[in-house]
Amino acid sequence: MIRRKELARKAVRLLIKKIPKEKKAILKVDEFLGALSTAYRKDKIVRNFFLSPQIPKEEKMKVLRSIAQQYEVPESVLEVLSYLIDINAMSLIPEIKRLYEFELEKLMKMLKGELILAKKLDKKTIERISKVINKLLDREIELEVKEDPSLIGGFVFKTQAYVLDTSVKTQLEKLARLGGV
């Protein structure tokens, strides 16, 4: 029997192969997988719905198709999910989401990251930070910007495999550990 992680990898490779190689389509699939993954992890009802053998496949596909339409996801993505339903492997959705983001970074030279700021900054400053990170990582970056006043100043940039922390909070914590504060 095929191991679950390998099955998730194969599903991701199939998704990458089937979707159009356009930035918009790739990001829509990522958002869709993110929504499914979050719902699956956090909502017991959703989890039970997709894992229940009493619920017909047609019902599960109807729900997936409805969600997919909201995210403008290509039909080819539903083909992969249909197979996962057939083999009762929807529990792999969170792992598939994680691996999909990793493949985006690797194959498409795209990076989906989170930029956490101490306070709201103007668009021009955010673009400058993005350009510097772009150059540093040699990747096109899709940023999600958040605020966290506890950072005091600076920013934190996170991806699956990388963290750049220039926050005042972290610098103060380092000083405190070294006995400097």
N, C-alpha and C positions, 0 to 999 in steps of 0.2 A: 504494500500500500504506500502511496506517495505521501511524504511528510507534508504537514500543513504549511510550513514556511516555504517549502519548494512550490507548493500549489499557489501560494500567494505571489511568489516571484513570477510564476508562469502566467498568472492572471494579469499581472502588471505588464509583462512583456507583450501579451496579447492586446491589452488596452492601448499601449503605446503604438503598436503596429496598426491597429484599426482606426484610431482617431486621426483626423486631418492634422497635418503638421503646421497649423496656424496657431499663433500665440493665443488668440481669443478662445479657440476650441480647447486647447490644452488647459488653459486656466479655468474654463467652465467645468471641465471634467474634474479638475482639482477641487473646485468649490463644491461640486456635487458629491464627490467622495468624502469631503470634509463634513458636509451636512449629514450624510449617511453614517459616517463613523461616529460623530458626536451623538446622534440619535441612538445608535446601536449601543454605545457605551453607557450613556446616561439614562436611558429610558427602558425600563424592564418590559413594558408593553410592546415596544418596537422590537426588542430582542426576541421576546416570545412569539410575536407575530411571524417573524422570518424563520424561526427555528421549529415552529409547530408543524408536525406532519398532518394535523387535521385541517389546516388551511390549504386550499388548493393552490397550485402554482399560478394559475390564472389570476387569482386575487392578489398574490404577492407581486406579480408582474404589473398588474393594474396600478398598484400603489407606486411601484418604482417608476413606471412610465409617467405618472402624474408628477412626481418629484423631478424627474429628468426634464420634463417640459418646462418647469419653472426655471431650471438652470440652462435651458437650451442645449442639452447634451445630445450628441449624435446617437442614433439608433444602435450603432455598433457597440456602444458601451453597454446597452441593455442586453445584447447577445451574450456578453461575458457574464453579466450578473445572472442571466437566465441559467447558464451552466452552473454557477455557484448554487443557485436554488435547487437545481436538479440533484446535485450531490450533497445537499444540506451543508454548505460551507459558507454561509453568509456571516458566520462568526469571524471570518477572515477580513472583513471590511476594514477594521482599524489598521491591521497590518498592511493591507493593500494600499490604503491611503498613505501610510508612512513610506512604503517602498516606491509608490508613485512619485512622491515629492523628491525622493532620492534620485530616481531616474531622470526627473526633470532637470535637476541640478547637473547630473552627469552628461546626459545625452543632448539636451537642448541648450546647454550653457545658460540656463535660466535659474534664478535663485529666488525662492519665495522666503522672505524674511520679515521679521517683526522689528520695528524701530520703536523703542520705548523712550519717551522724552520726559524730562522733569516738568516741563511746561509746554504749552502749545507754541509752536514756532510757525513763522510764515512759510508759504510754499517755496519761496526762493531758497531759504536756508535748508529746508528738507531736501530740495533738489541737489544742492551742493553736497550735503552729506551723502546722498545716494550716489552721486558721481564719484566721490572719493572711494566709497565702498565698492562701486562698480570696477573702478580701476584696480583697487587692491586685490579683489577676488577674481578679476577677469571674467565676470559674469554679468548678464543682464538681470537686474533685480526688480522684483515685484514686491513693493513694500506695503506692509500693514502698519499704520502708525497708531500708537497708543500713548496715553499719558500716565505717569506715575510720579506724583509730587514727592514721594519719599526718596527719589534719586537726588534731590536737592539741586543738582545741575548736571550738565553733560547728557549722555544718552547710552542706551544699551541696544546693540544690534544682535539679533539671534536668528540662526537658521538651524536646520537639523544637525549640522556638523560643525558649526562655527559660532562663537560668541565674541563680540567686541564690546567691552565694557569701559566706557570713559566717564562713568558717573562719579560725582563727588562722594556719594554714599559709599561706594566700593573703596575709593581711595582712603576715606576716613576709617573704614573697617580694617584695611590693611595696616594703617598707622597704629590703630588700637592693638592689633595682634602683635605688632612689633614693639609695643610698649611706648610708642611715641605720643600717645594722647591720653 
